[in-house]
Amino acid sequence: MLVVNEDRCVGCGLCVSFCPTEALKAWGLCHVDPDRCNECLVCIDYCPADALSMGEEARR
């Protein structure tokens, strides 16, 4: 599962622009719709604040 580190997120919305499934929304902070996220990790590459990561649930 994609996780947003709210302490790092600056709400720039760059990740939203690159999400192919439109699973991300940014209004102040980035929010993930887990039903739409396919864990492609494209957003992680474009986050300038390094605020996105994969949670433990997805690594199992």
N, C-alpha and C positions, 0 to 999 in steps of 0.2 A: 504494500500500500504506500502511495506517495504521501510524504509528510512535509508540512510547512513549518519551518522554525520561525515562529512569530517574532522572536527577538531579533532575527536577522532580516526578515522580509521588510523591504522599504516601500512596497505597494506600487512599484513602477509599472507592472502589467506586462513586462516584456515576455514573460513565460506564457501569458494568455495568447499572445500573437503567434506563438509557434506550436501551440497544442493542436495536434491534428484531430482530436476528438472533441474539442471544445469543452474539456472537463475542468478547466481552470477559469476562475473569475477573480478579478481584483477590484476591490472597493475598499481602499485603506490597506488591507492585507490580502494576500492570495488565499483563495479557498478552493478546495478540490472536491469535485463531485465524484465520489468513489464508484458510482454506477456507470459513469462515462469513461473514467480513466482506464486505459488498457496497459498502463505501466511501460510505455515505450521509452520513457526517460528523456525525450527530446527537450522538455522544459528544463531539466537539470542543467543541460549544456548551455542554455541561454540565460540562466539566472545570474545577474551580476553580483548579487549579494550572497550567493552560495547558501540560499535559504531552503532549498528543496533537496530531499533525500528519500531513499527507500526505507520504509519502516521495517521493524523486525518481522512482522507478520508475513511480508512478501519474501523474506529471505529464507523462510523455512521450507 
